[in-house]
Amino acid sequence: MATLSEREAQIAERIAWGASQKEVACDLGISRYTVDNILRKIYQKLHIGKVNELSAWWFCTHFNISFELSPLKRAIGAIALLMLVILNDFISEDTYCRNRSKKVRIEVCVRFKETV
């Protein structure tokens, strides 16, 4: 198990929660390039290469979730999450996706050109 420095842990946590590199840099008062360099070091220490792998590692280590799940446990977890999404779809009146037609985009472009 790799151990991260205090700064690496701060950056890993913020990235795991979905912050962008710019947001992390602004929040910590450092350069975006510094955040990028520290992220590379984190990836090397953990032997990972993607942000979603970093998020999975962070949540598993901080919430004591085992990395080694059996296929049955994975299937049960996936089915449970799918059922929650489907249930929420029937209960909620909000839609997940907004459909935008070309007409809306043209109106926005026309309004923008009129103001300029």
Protein Blocks (a to p, Z undefined) as FASTA:
>chain_A
ZZddfklmmmmmmmmnopafklmmmmnopafklmmmmmmmmmmmnopabfklmmmmmmmm
mnopafbdcfklmmmmmmmmmmmmmmmmmmpmbdfbdcddfklmmmmmmmmmmmZZ
